[in-house]
Amino acid sequence: EGQLVESGGGLVQTGGSLRLSCTASGFTFDDHVVGWFRQAPGKAREEREGVSYISTVDGSTGDADSVKGRFTISRGNAGTIYLQMDNLSTEDTAVYFCAAGLAEHTIVTLTPDGWNMHGIDYWGEGTQVTVSS
């Protein structure tokens, strides 16, 4: 059974940076779509926002409008995906989740402000990011 574990969250001041890691166990990220989502305080699970995604099939990436130019998703080794977050603002405060699905049955759809992902096989437990003013 595969699992995802997020790390790298913490408390940072406005304008600061953090790098989140998503580590897979029991499988590798080969031939997967991997996405970072966030759930802001007071929001329900169904209101999680897609932040950034990457396809390890062709290396394509996408970002929500709210993070374009500030967040960068990348692949480390076979079992690690990173989210570099720069110029953080208080609006980025949230629990950040990693999700992954095999590319053969995982679809990314565009929304007015960003994207969503369907056919997810695994979710992590999340890591808290708090940005103070």
C-alpha positions in Angstrom: 0.0 0.0 0.0 1.4 3.3 -1.0 1.7 6.4 1.2 2.5 10.0 0.9 4.2 12.1 3.6 4.5 15.9 3.4 7.2 17.8 5.3 8.7 21.2 5.4 5.9 23.3 6.7 6.3 25.8 9.5 5.9 29.4 10.6 7.4 32.1 8.4 7.0 35.9 8.0 5.4 37.6 5.1 7.8 37.7 2.2 9.6 34.6 3.4 10.1 31.2 1.7 9.5 27.6 2.5 10.2 24.4 0.6 7.7 21.5 1.0 8.5 17.9 0.3 6.2 15.1 -0.7 7.8 11.7 -0.2 6.2 8.5 -1.6 6.6 5.1 0.1 5.6 1.8 -1.5 5.8 3.3 -5.0 7.7 5.9 -7.1 6.4 8.9 -8.8 7.2 7.5 -12.3 4.2 7.9 -14.6 2.1 9.9 -12.1 0.4 13.2 -11.8 1.3 14.8 -8.5 -0.4 17.8 -7.1 -0.1 20.1 -4.1 -3.4 21.3 -2.6 -4.1 23.5 0.3 -7.0 23.9 2.8 -7.3 27.3 4.3 -8.4 27.8 7.9 -12.2 27.3 8.3 -12.5 25.7 4.9 -13.9 22.2 4.4 -12.0 19.3 2.7 -14.2 19.8 -0.4 -12.9 23.4 -0.7 -9.2 22.4 -1.0 -7.5 24.5 -3.6 -5.2 23.1 -6.2 -1.9 24.9 -5.9 0.6 23.3 -8.3 0.8 20.0 -10.2 3.4 18.1 -12.2 3.2 15.2 -14.6 6.2 13.0 -14.4 5.3 11.6 -17.8 6.2 14.7 -19.7 7.3 17.2 -17.0 4.4 19.5 -17.6 3.4 21.7 -14.7 0.5 24.0 -13.8 -0.2 26.6 -11.1 -3.2 28.3 -9.6 -3.4 32.0 -10.6 -2.9 32.9 -6.9 0.6 31.4 -6.8 1.9 31.9 -10.3 5.4 33.5 -10.2 5.8 32.6 -6.5 5.5 28.8 -6.2 7.5 26.2 -8.2 6.8 22.5 -8.3 9.7 20.2 -9.2 10.7 16.6 -9.0 13.7 15.5 -6.9 14.5 11.8 -6.9 12.1 9.0 -7.9 10.1 9.3 -4.8 10.1 13.1 -4.0 8.3 16.1 -5.3 9.0 19.6 -4.0 7.0 22.8 -3.8 9.2 25.9 -3.5 7.2 28.7 -2.1 8.6 32.3 -2.3 7.3 35.7 -1.4 4.7 34.2 1.0 1.7 36.2 2.2 -0.7 35.7 5.0 -3.2 34.4 2.4 -1.0 31.4 1.9 -1.6 30.2 5.4 -3.2 26.7 5.1 -2.6 23.0 5.5 -0.8 21.8 2.4 -1.5 18.3 1.0 0.2 16.2 -1.6 -1.9 14.0 -3.8 -0.9 11.5 -6.6 -2.5 9.3 -9.2 -1.3 7.2 -12.0 -1.2 9.3 -15.2 -3.2 6.6 -17.0 -6.4 7.4 -15.0 -5.6 10.8 -13.5 -7.0 13.9 -15.2 -6.2 17.6 -14.5 -9.1 20.0 -15.4 -8.8 23.7 -15.6 -11.0 25.9 -13.5 -11.6 29.7 -13.7 -8.8 30.3 -11.2 -6.7 27.3 -11.5 -7.1 23.5 -11.8 -8.5 20.4 -10.2 -7.3 16.8 -10.3 -9.5 13.6 -10.7 -8.6 10.0 -10.2 -6.3 10.5 -7.2 -4.9 7.3 -5.7 -3.1 8.7 -2.7 -3.4 11.7 -0.3 -0.9 12.7 2.3 -1.9 13.9 5.8 -0.8 17.4 5.2 1.7 19.9 6.6 0.8 23.2 8.2 2.1 26.5 6.7 1.6 29.6 8.7 2.6 33.0 7.4 2.6 35.9 9.9 2.4 39.5 9.1 
